[in-house]
Amino acid sequence: MGNSIKLHMMNEPYICAVIRELQILGYPESKAKELLVRHYRVIKRTMGFGPNAKEFAREVDEIHKALQRKYDPNDPNQIYIGDLRERIKLHKPCWWE
């Protein structure tokens, strides 16, 4: 069922325009679709359909690049959270306990 929703979503004119804009930014079609599906819900919830397709595609690209960026301890705009991930894993309560 989830797969049919994604296929239906890809036929919408707005979504097709966003995919075209991602291709203009340099992503192949398959990667553009993958990125859009991955980041669509977050961007739609924060921005809605207010931005045009070009702005929406730029937002997808910006989020993807931010997620791919490696941690640089000399960059004051980055915060290292690696140790927090391990703490959360250790102290995360399980639903069956």
C-alpha positions in Angstrom: 0.0 0.0 0.0 2.8 2.4 0.9 4.3 1.8 -2.5 1.1 2.7 -4.4 0.9 6.0 -2.4 4.4 6.9 -3.5 3.6 6.1 -7.2 0.4 8.1 -7.0 2.3 11.0 -5.5 4.8 11.0 -8.4 2.0 11.7 -10.9 1.1 15.1 -9.3 2.2 18.1 -11.4 3.8 19.9 -8.4 5.8 16.8 -7.5 6.9 16.3 -11.2 8.0 19.9 -11.3 10.0 19.4 -8.1 11.7 16.3 -9.5 12.6 18.3 -12.7 14.1 21.0 -10.6 16.2 18.5 -8.6 17.4 17.1 -11.9 18.4 20.6 -12.9 20.4 20.8 -9.6 22.3 17.8 -10.8 20.6 14.7 -9.4 19.7 11.8 -11.6 15.9 11.0 -11.8 16.1 8.0 -9.5 18.1 9.9 -6.8 15.8 12.9 -7.2 12.7 10.8 -6.5 14.5 9.1 -3.6 15.4 12.4 -2.0 12.0 13.8 -2.5 10.3 10.8 -0.9 12.7 10.9 2.0 12.4 14.7 2.8 8.9 15.5 1.5 7.0 15.1 4.7 9.3 17.3 6.8 9.4 20.1 4.3 5.6 20.0 3.6 4.9 20.1 7.3 7.1 23.1 7.9 6.6 25.0 4.6 3.4 23.6 3.1 2.9 24.0 -0.6 3.6 27.7 -0.4 6.9 27.6 -2.1 7.1 27.0 -5.8 8.7 23.9 -7.1 12.1 25.5 -7.5 12.2 26.6 -3.8 10.9 23.2 -2.7 13.7 21.5 -4.6 16.3 23.8 -3.2 15.0 23.0 0.3 15.3 19.3 -0.4 18.9 19.8 -1.7 19.8 21.9 1.3 18.6 19.3 3.7 20.3 16.5 1.9 23.6 18.3 1.8 23.3 19.2 5.5 22.7 15.5 6.4 25.7 14.4 4.3 28.1 17.0 5.8 30.8 15.5 8.0 31.4 16.8 11.5 34.1 19.5 11.7 35.1 20.4 15.3 36.5 23.8 14.1 33.1 24.8 12.7 31.1 26.8 15.3 27.9 26.1 13.5 28.1 22.3 14.1 27.4 20.5 17.4 28.7 16.9 17.9 25.9 14.6 19.1 27.6 11.3 18.6 27.9 10.7 22.3 24.3 11.6 22.9 23.2 9.0 20.4 24.9 6.3 22.5 23.4 7.6 25.7 19.9 7.5 24.2 20.5 4.0 23.1 21.6 2.9 26.5 18.8 4.6 28.5 16.0 4.2 26.0 13.2 2.3 27.8 11.8 -0.7 25.9 8.1 -1.1 25.5 8.2 -4.7 26.6 10.1 -4.1 29.9 
